[in-house]
Amino acid sequence: MIPPSIAEAGSVLGGEAAPAGQAVAAAPLPDVDISDEALARVGAQLAATAEEYDRSGAFPWKGVQAVHDAGLLRLGIDPRYGGRALSPTDSIRVFEALGKGDPSVALVSAMTVFQHVLQARDPFWPDELYRTVVADSLERPVLLNAIRAEPELGAPARGGLPATKIRRTADGWVVNGHKGFATSSEGLSYHLVWVATEEDDPLLGHVIIPADTPGIEIVRTWDHFGLRASSTHDVIYRDVEVPAANFRGLPASAQTPDAGFAAVGIGATALYIGVARAAQEFFLRFANERVPTALGRPIATTERIQTVAGEIEAQLVAAEEIAFGVARRFEQGAPEAAERSVLAKPLIARAAITAVQTAVAAIGNPGLTRRNPLERHLRDVHCVRVHPPQEDTALLIAGRRVLAAAAPAAG
């Protein structure tokens, strides 16, 4: 479900492309319209089916198809493969708009886009296979995701080695293991499974497994409070065979954190600002339409509701300013961008959740009624807390940094 933490992976949005010569340039892919107007249209399409999929828990194919038809699943494909780089600010704009429509579809889409951006930054796919992915993405939704968490390990952001193992064979590799929280599971075209070899200093990395490979079992475990249509189920891999070129691990001792991946984290967090904007939209409409008999006029005309509306807007403006402010720092190459981004995620999460909770508290029972979308927005927005870095981790990182900076010099 969750992209790697800020402390786990390299900067990808707006990062440098791989050295020239690693791949032959491809013909340009069709342009993708990410204007505000175009994104609003796609968001409206997603909103039209969001309740249907929230109630059924089925994979949201209609929404995914709408995102594909708009070309948004091709965002982040490197220019060497005919695509166009995706900036941190555009990532925020795109996923806020999709999150406003249906956050399950937004998360599924984000996981795919981020894999394209990672490939642009540090290529790890076999070139021919990735070109197939790009070509197929013109014809149908090609969904990708890094499958990392495990039932026993939990989220790898908190450390530890995967119990899912990869072993050399005469022809390639074989994978065995059990993964949890695998967002997009039922719709994936390729699983990028985080695995380790069995040496004392194991090789670690993501093995690329086509979804139709024998030995993959999806176990429908996802019965969640929010993002019910994200297909974040368990996946079991039993003697899954892959070609040798599909895994390029590095020794665990050679793996180093790179805080620059925070730009991706902000893009994923932005979809929850979209959820809160959708909640605000319902609140404003309800306030203008609700006319209690005793009042005789819309509750929107009362100072109390006007103050509540102002509080909701203040929280959302704060969230957006934090997100776009840190994104611009990354784009400008500011050295403090990564440090600021560590705290950006929990601050955005607090603001988005507070905005939705404020709307629910002001409306009362209608805000918790399933026939109204505000109840769904309340459930969905709380899922922001589980994405890394989780709040305690972010505060610990920031606290240690400022305390170390203020400590007297040794000697």
RODO-2510 file (C-alpha; in nm, 4 decimals, decimal comma):
residues 411
     n   res          X          Y          Z
     1     m     0,0000     0,0000     0,0000
     2     i     0,2735     0,2395     0,0993
     3     p     0,5639     0,3869    -0,0968
     4     p     0,9096     0,3521     0,0595
     5     s     0,9760     0,5872     0,3466
     6     i     1,1722     0,9069     0,3197
     7     a     1,4625     0,7329     0,4856
     8     e     1,4654     0,4349     0,2508
     9     a     1,4946     0,5413    -0,1086
    10     g     1,6399     0,7936    -0,3488
    11     s     1,4874     1,1151    -0,4811
    12     v     1,2841     1,0448    -0,7888
    13     l     1,0534     1,3323    -0,8720
    14     g     1,2539     1,5961    -1,0475
    15     g     1,5717     1,3948    -0,9999
    16     e     1,8484     1,3529    -1,2514
    17     a     1,7966     1,1159    -1,5403
    18     a     2,0222     0,8176    -1,5816
    19     p     2,3370     0,8735    -1,7869
    20     a     2,2846     0,9002    -2,1597
    21     g     2,3527     0,5922    -2,3635
    22     q     2,1878     0,3414    -2,1325
    23     a     1,8862     0,3187    -2,3623
    24     v     1,8091     0,4146    -2,7191
    25     a     1,5698     0,7114    -2,7290
    26     a     1,2134     0,6206    -2,8226
    27     a     0,9560     0,8149    -3,0201
    28     p     0,7644     1,0652    -2,8054
    29     l     0,4533     0,9331    -2,6358
    30     p     0,1274     1,1281    -2,6753
    31     d     0,1134     1,4425    -2,4632
    32     v    -0,0710     1,4196    -2,1332
    33     d    -0,2943     1,7111    -2,0355
    34     i    -0,2428     1,7923    -1,6687
    35     s    -0,4069     2,1315    -1,6727
    36     d    -0,6325     2,2069    -1,3771
    37     e    -0,9353     2,1716    -1,6021
    38     a    -0,8297     1,8312    -1,7346
    39     l    -0,7500     1,7003    -1,3881
    40     a    -1,0855     1,8219    -1,2583
    41     r    -1,2621     1,6271    -1,5349
    42     v    -1,0838     1,3053    -1,4441
    43     g    -1,1510     1,3647    -1,0751
    44     a    -1,5215     1,4025    -1,1490
    45     q    -1,5196     1,0701    -1,3376
    46     l    -1,3630     0,8995    -1,0381
    47     a    -1,6109     1,0567    -0,7986
    48     a    -1,8986     0,9131    -1,0009
    49     t    -1,7961     0,5551    -0,9136
    50     a    -1,6193     0,6056    -0,5790
    51     e    -1,9178     0,5132    -0,3620
    52     e    -1,9920     0,2040    -0,5721
    53     y    -1,6424     0,0655    -0,5194
    54     d    -1,6252     0,1735    -0,1555
    55     r    -1,9362    -0,0336    -0,0825
    56     s    -1,8346    -0,3396    -0,2843
    57     g    -1,4600    -0,3409    -0,2153
    58     a    -1,4092    -0,4583    -0,5748
    59     f    -1,1087    -0,3477    -0,7758
    60     p    -1,1943    -0,0010    -0,9175
    61     w    -1,1510    -0,0798    -1,2865
    62     k    -1,3787     0,2011    -1,4062
    63     g    -1,1742     0,4613    -1,2235
    64     v    -0,8424     0,3116    -1,3289
    65     q    -0,9617     0,3069    -1,6894
    66     a    -1,0509     0,6761    -1,6651
    67     v    -0,7025     0,7575    -1,5367
    68     h    -0,5507     0,5476    -1,8151
    69     d    -0,7666     0,7125    -2,0820
    70     a    -0,6411     1,0515    -1,9625
    71     g    -0,2803     0,9307    -2,0015
    72     l    -0,2044     0,9890    -1,6348
    73     l    -0,0689     0,6381    -1,5759
    74     r     0,2128     0,7259    -1,8186
    75     l     0,3326     1,0213    -1,6126
    76     g     0,6940     0,9911    -1,5042
    77     i     0,8105     0,7757    -1,7966
    78     d     1,1592     0,8939    -1,8835
    79     p     1,2166     1,0929    -2,2058
    80     r     1,4475     0,8107    -2,3191
    81     y     1,1318     0,6033    -2,3504
    82     g     0,9271     0,8823    -2,5043
    83     g     0,7803     1,0224    -2,1831
    84     r     0,8137     1,3446    -1,9883
    85     a     0,9585     1,4105    -1,6428
    86     l     0,7143     1,4741    -1,3586
    87     s     0,7944     1,7555    -1,1180
    88     p     0,7132     1,7479    -0,7451
    89     t     0,4604     2,0301    -0,7819
    90     d     0,2831     1,8570    -1,0696
    91     s     0,2772     1,5343    -0,8699
    92     i     0,0949     1,7173    -0,5905
    93     r    -0,1517     1,8726    -0,8359
    94     v    -0,2265     1,5424    -1,0073
    95     f    -0,2776     1,3307    -0,6984
    96     e    -0,4715     1,5922    -0,5070
    97     a    -0,7163     1,6042    -0,8002
    98     l    -0,7414     1,2239    -0,8201
    99     g    -0,7736     1,1935    -0,4427
   100     k    -1,0642     1,4345    -0,4469
   101     g    -1,2400     1,1984    -0,6876
   102     d    -1,1496     0,8563    -0,5437
   103     p    -0,8467     0,8101    -0,3168
   104     s    -0,8320     0,4344    -0,3802
   105     v    -0,7836     0,4975    -0,7518
   106     a    -0,5441     0,7821    -0,6718
   107     l    -0,3258     0,5535    -0,4608
   108     v    -0,3284     0,2762    -0,7217
   109     s    -0,2294     0,5337    -0,9853
   110     a     0,0406     0,6889    -0,7678
   111     m     0,2107     0,3540    -0,7109
   112     t     0,2382     0,3019    -1,0865
   113     v     0,3575     0,6539    -1,1645
   114     f     0,6194     0,6430    -0,8903
   115     q     0,7639     0,3236    -1,0366
   116     h     0,8052     0,4984    -1,3718
   117     v     0,9810     0,7865    -1,1998
   118     l     1,2091     0,5510    -1,0092
   119     q     1,2992     0,3800    -1,3360
   120     a     1,3829     0,7190    -1,4873
   121     r     1,6076     0,8064    -1,1934
   122     d     1,7885     0,4748    -1,1484
   123     p     1,7014     0,2163    -1,4158
   124     f     1,6633    -0,1354    -1,2828
   125     w     1,4242    -0,2964    -1,5320
   126     p     1,5643    -0,5011    -1,8203
   127     d     1,5470    -0,2530    -2,1060
   128     e     1,3448    -0,4705    -2,3432
   129     l     1,0924    -0,5570    -2,0736
   130     y     1,0452    -0,1932    -1,9743
   131     r     0,9939    -0,0936    -2,3374
   132     t     0,7186    -0,3551    -2,3482
   133     v     0,5617    -0,1963    -2,0394
   134     v     0,5683     0,1465    -2,2051
   135     a     0,4237     0,0172    -2,5323
   136     d     0,1484    -0,1748    -2,3551
   137     s     0,0616     0,1310    -2,1464
   138     l    -0,0626     0,3010    -2,4630
   139     e    -0,3230     0,0296    -2,5116
   140     r    -0,4400    -0,0602    -2,1603
   141     p    -0,3797     0,0197    -1,7933
   142     v    -0,0451    -0,1306    -1,6948
   143     l    -0,0298    -0,1160    -1,3152
   144     l     0,2927    -0,1527    -1,1192
   145     n     0,3711    -0,1527    -0,7495
   146     a     0,6514    -0,2322    -0,5095
   147     i     0,5283    -0,5126    -0,2815
   148     r     0,7265    -0,4675     0,0398
   149     a     0,5359    -0,5211     0,3659
   150     e     0,4966    -0,8634     0,5274
   151     p     0,2579    -1,0007     0,7932
   152     e     0,5377    -1,0620     1,0431
   153     l     0,7771    -0,7817     0,9505
   154     g     0,5169    -0,5103     0,9049
   155     a     0,6231    -0,2030     0,7118
   156     p     0,9928    -0,2156     0,6132
   157     a     1,0235     0,1559     0,6922
   158     r     1,0879     0,0521     1,0524
   159     g     1,3760    -0,1765     0,9602
   160     g     1,4386    -0,5469     0,9213
   161     l     1,4967    -0,7872     0,6343
   162     p     1,2225    -0,9478     0,4277
   163     a     1,1337    -1,3081     0,4953
   164     t     1,0444    -1,3389     0,1269
   165     k     1,3447    -1,5111    -0,0289
   166     i     1,4911    -1,5309    -0,3764
   167     r     1,7191    -1,8155    -0,4792
   168     r     1,9374    -1,8671    -0,7831
   169     t     1,8455    -2,1415    -1,0275
   170     a     2,0101    -2,2675    -1,3427
   171     d     1,7863    -2,0417    -1,5529
   172     g     1,7230    -1,7422    -1,3271
   173     w     1,5615    -1,7008    -0,9860
   174     v     1,2829    -1,8552    -0,7795
   175     v     1,0822    -1,6560    -0,5230
   176     n     0,8983    -1,7791    -0,2123
   177     g     0,7255    -1,5682     0,0493
   178     h     0,4159    -1,4001     0,1872
   179     k     0,3541    -1,0265     0,1434
   180     g     0,0912    -0,8064     0,3019
   181     f    -0,0713    -0,4718     0,2190
   182     a    -0,0053    -0,5084    -0,1540
   183     t    -0,1968    -0,2152    -0,3005
   184     s    -0,3375    -0,2760    -0,6517
   185     s    -0,2878    -0,6514    -0,6048
   186     e    -0,5806    -0,7699    -0,8167
   187     g    -0,5068    -0,5223    -1,0960
   188     l    -0,1291    -0,5411    -1,1187
   189     s     0,0477    -0,6192    -1,4422
   190     y     0,3829    -0,6501    -1,2638
   191     h     0,4707    -0,7137    -0,8993
   192     l     0,7976    -0,5572    -0,7817
   193     v     0,8610    -0,7775    -0,4806
   194     w     1,1120    -0,6819    -0,2116
   195     v     1,3213    -0,9917    -0,1468
   196     a     1,6484    -1,1087     0,0048
   197     t     1,8855    -1,3901    -0,0758
   198     e     1,9850    -1,6280     0,2031
   199     e     2,3546    -1,5386     0,2439
   200     d     2,4960    -1,3909     0,5653
   201     d     2,5183    -1,0573     0,3828
   202     p     2,2143    -1,1041     0,1597
   203     l     2,1398    -0,9321    -0,1647
   204     l     1,8340    -0,7065    -0,1276
   205     g     1,6170    -0,5580    -0,3954
   206     h     1,2935    -0,5735    -0,5912
   207     v     1,2419    -0,8647    -0,8266
   208     i     1,0152    -0,7950    -1,1244
   209     i     0,7431    -1,0584    -1,1554
   210     p     0,4790    -1,0450    -1,4317
   211     a     0,1377    -1,0871    -1,2732
   212     d     0,0499    -1,3911    -1,4871
   213     t     0,3519    -1,5883    -1,3654
   214     p     0,2514    -1,9270    -1,2141
   215     g     0,2727    -1,9497    -0,8355
   216     i     0,1152    -1,6146    -0,7392
   217     e    -0,1879    -1,6286    -0,5082
   218     i    -0,3794    -1,3166    -0,4032
   219     v    -0,5523    -1,3598    -0,0667
   220     r    -0,8399    -1,1137    -0,0179
   221     t    -0,7513    -0,9924     0,3311
   222     w    -0,8249    -0,6198     0,2815
   223     d    -1,1371    -0,5336     0,4836
   224     h    -1,0445    -0,1866     0,5933
   225     f    -1,1810     0,1293     0,7501
   226     g    -1,0913     0,3373     0,4445
   227     l    -0,9557     0,3089     0,0899
   228     r    -1,1683    -0,0018     0,0627
   229     a    -1,1258    -0,0284    -0,3153
   230     s    -0,7448    -0,0119    -0,3147
   231     s    -0,7101    -0,3929    -0,3365
   232     t    -0,4453    -0,3907    -0,0650
   233     h    -0,4550    -0,7663    -0,0121
   234     d    -0,1946    -1,0244     0,0860
   235     v     0,0015    -1,2010    -0,1868
   236     i     0,1688    -1,5405    -0,1543
   237     y     0,4535    -1,6411    -0,3877
   238     r     0,5210    -2,0147    -0,4179
   239     d     0,8166    -2,1227    -0,6308
   240     v     0,7669    -1,8288    -0,8657
   241     e     1,0294    -1,8427    -1,1393
   242     v     1,1674    -1,5316    -1,3076
   243     p     1,4479    -1,4668    -1,5573
   244     a     1,7921    -1,3785    -1,4262
   245     a     1,7686    -1,0205    -1,5559
   246     n     1,4592    -0,9483    -1,3428
   247     f     1,6533    -0,9176    -1,0163
   248     r     1,9509    -0,6929    -0,9516
   249     g     2,0024    -0,6878    -0,5774
   250     l     2,2693    -0,5184    -0,3717
   251     p     2,4328    -0,6455    -0,0515
   252     a     2,2442    -0,5359     0,2584
   253     s     2,5683    -0,3869     0,3922
   254     a     2,5957    -0,1641     0,0835
   255     q     2,2463    -0,0150     0,1074
   256     t     2,2416     0,3471     0,2191
   257     p     1,9410     0,5681     0,2978
   258     d     1,8658     0,8630     0,0704
   259     a     1,6235     1,1179     0,2138
   260     g     1,5500     1,2677    -0,1254
   261     f     1,2618     1,0256    -0,1858
   262     a     1,0526     1,2669     0,0213
   263     a     0,9310     1,4369    -0,2970
   264     v     0,7392     1,1204    -0,3813
   265     g     0,6039     1,0997    -0,0285
   266     i     0,4568     1,4475    -0,0588
   267     g     0,2899     1,3552    -0,3860
   268     a     0,1269     1,0516    -0,2253
   269     t     0,0219     1,2528     0,0804
   270     a    -0,1411     1,5131    -0,1438
   271     l    -0,4169     1,2733    -0,2426
   272     y    -0,5506     1,3092     0,1117
   273     i    -0,5672     1,6857     0,0718
   274     g    -0,7933     1,5975    -0,2199
   275     v    -1,0089     1,3847     0,0115
   276     a    -1,0406     1,6793     0,2489
   277     r    -1,1289     1,9122    -0,0400
   278     a    -1,4076     1,6728    -0,1370
   279     a    -1,5326     1,6784     0,2225
   280     q    -1,5230     2,0576     0,2177
   281     e    -1,7225     2,0627    -0,1053
   282     f    -1,9973     1,8544     0,0544
   283     f    -1,9955     2,0686     0,3687
   284     l    -2,0370     2,3915     0,1705
   285     r    -2,3203     2,2488    -0,0355
   286     f    -2,4952     2,1116     0,2744
   287     a    -2,4593     2,4427     0,4583
   288     n    -2,6179     2,6341     0,1725
   289     e    -2,9028     2,3858     0,1271
   290     r    -2,9874     2,3092     0,4905
   291     v    -3,2738     2,5331     0,6148
   292     p    -3,3909     2,4344     0,9660
   293     t    -3,7521     2,5206     1,0369
   294     a    -3,6612     2,7180     1,3492
   295     l    -3,4039     2,9233     1,1602
   296     g    -3,5911     2,9812     0,8362
   297     r    -3,2763     3,0381     0,6329
   298     p    -2,9688     2,8360     0,5260
   299     i    -2,7298     2,7552     0,8070
   300     a    -2,4578     2,9017     0,5833
   301     t    -2,5869     3,2443     0,6845
   302     t    -2,4999     3,1910     1,0512
   303     e    -2,1723     3,3100     1,2011
   304     r    -2,1073     2,9704     1,3570
   305     i    -2,1132     2,7871     1,0239
   306     q    -1,9205     3,0677     0,8567
   307     t    -1,6501     3,0320     1,1217
   308     v    -1,6423     2,6547     1,0719
   309     a    -1,6092     2,7066     0,6959
   310     g    -1,3185     2,9399     0,7628
   311     e    -1,1489     2,6859     0,9886
   312     i    -1,1794     2,4134     0,7241
   313     e    -1,0342     2,6409     0,4568
   314     a    -0,7515     2,7463     0,6893
   315     q    -0,6515     2,3836     0,7480
   316     l    -0,6540     2,3047     0,3756
   317     v    -0,4604     2,6166     0,2801
   318     a    -0,2000     2,5225     0,5401
   319     a    -0,1728     2,1692     0,4010
   320     e    -0,1360     2,2908     0,0435
   321     e     0,1161     2,5592     0,1337
   322     i     0,3308     2,3053     0,3168
   323     a     0,3115     2,0562     0,0302
   324     f     0,3855     2,3024    -0,2481
   325     g     0,6443     2,4888    -0,0410
   326     v     0,8542     2,1780     0,0174
   327     a     0,8042     2,0690    -0,3434
   328     r     0,9427     2,4004    -0,4656
   329     r     1,2417     2,3625    -0,2350
   330     f     1,3181     2,0280    -0,3994
   331     e     1,2847     2,1791    -0,7456
   332     q     1,5186     2,4634    -0,6512
   333     g     1,7731     2,2216    -0,5079
   334     a     1,7487     2,3708    -0,1591
   335     p     1,9690     2,1733     0,0819
   336     e     1,7057     2,1821     0,3572
   337     a     1,4296     2,0341     0,1373
   338     a     1,4716     1,6779     0,2637
   339     e     1,4771     1,7876     0,6278
   340     r     1,1608     1,9958     0,5832
   341     s     0,9860     1,7126     0,4037
   342     v     1,0230     1,4802     0,7026
   343     l     0,7807     1,6973     0,8980
   344     a     0,5713     1,7961     0,5979
   345     k     0,3890     1,4641     0,5859
   346     p     0,2562     1,4574     0,9460
   347     l     0,1692     1,8267     0,9285
   348     i    -0,0290     1,7735     0,6086
   349     a    -0,1944     1,4678     0,7628
   350     r    -0,2977     1,6597     1,0739
   351     a    -0,4450     1,9422     0,8674
   352     a    -0,6387     1,7180     0,6285
   353     i    -0,7839     1,5074     0,9102
   354     t    -0,8734     1,8146     1,1162
   355     a    -1,0523     1,9709     0,8191
   356     v    -1,2730     1,6657     0,7665
   357     q    -1,3387     1,6124     1,1361
   358     t    -1,4391     1,9778     1,1694
   359     a    -1,6932     1,9397     0,8905
   360     v    -1,8397     1,6243     1,0454
   361     a    -1,8644     1,7795     1,3923
   362     a    -2,0466     2,0849     1,2585
   363     i    -2,2989     1,8874     1,0534
   364     g    -2,3800     1,6211     1,3118
   365     n    -2,5684     1,3055     1,2189
   366     p    -2,5839     1,3751     0,8433
   367     g    -2,2041     1,3761     0,8436
   368     l    -2,1979     1,0161     0,9674
   369     t    -2,4774     0,8893     0,7433
   370     r    -2,3664     0,6512     0,4708
   371     r    -2,5916     0,8041     0,2081
   372     n    -2,3766     1,1172     0,2328
   373     p    -2,0170     1,1072     0,1023
   374     l    -1,8776     1,2896     0,4061
   375     e    -1,8842     0,9651     0,6039
   376     r    -1,6654     0,8015     0,3377
   377     h    -1,4291     1,0984     0,3275
   378     l    -1,3893     1,0764     0,7057
   379     r    -1,2868     0,7115     0,6793
   380     d    -1,0585     0,7624     0,3816
   381     v    -0,8700     1,0634     0,5160
   382     h    -0,7575     0,8727     0,8259
   383     c    -0,5584     0,6334     0,6047
   384     v    -0,3005     0,9091     0,5567
   385     r    -0,1584     0,8242     0,8980
   386     v    -0,0328     0,4797     0,7934
   387     h     0,1871     0,6051     0,5115
   388     p     0,5522     0,6497     0,6017
   389     p     0,7005     0,8370     0,7605
   390     q     0,4465     0,7832     1,0352
   391     e     0,4181     1,0675     1,2810
   392     d     0,6275     0,9211     1,5618
   393     t     0,9095     0,8412     1,3192
   394     a     0,9008     1,1860     1,1612
   395     l     0,9094     1,3605     1,4991
   396     l     1,1925     1,1360     1,6189
   397     i     1,4013     1,2118     1,3079
   398     a     1,3389     1,5844     1,3351
   399     g     1,3971     1,5910     1,7107
   400     r     1,7281     1,4089     1,6896
   401     r     1,8432     1,6411     1,4137
   402     v     1,7697     1,9662     1,5964
   403     l     1,9073     1,8362     1,9281
   404     a     2,2295     1,7219     1,7598
   405     a     2,2653     2,0580     1,5864
   406     a     2,2260     2,2400     1,9194
   407     a     2,4623     2,0139     2,1156
   408     p     2,7953     2,1679     2,2248
   409     a     3,0910     2,0606     2,0164
   410     a     3,2934     1,7754     2,1619
   411     g     3,6276     1,8614     2,3203
***
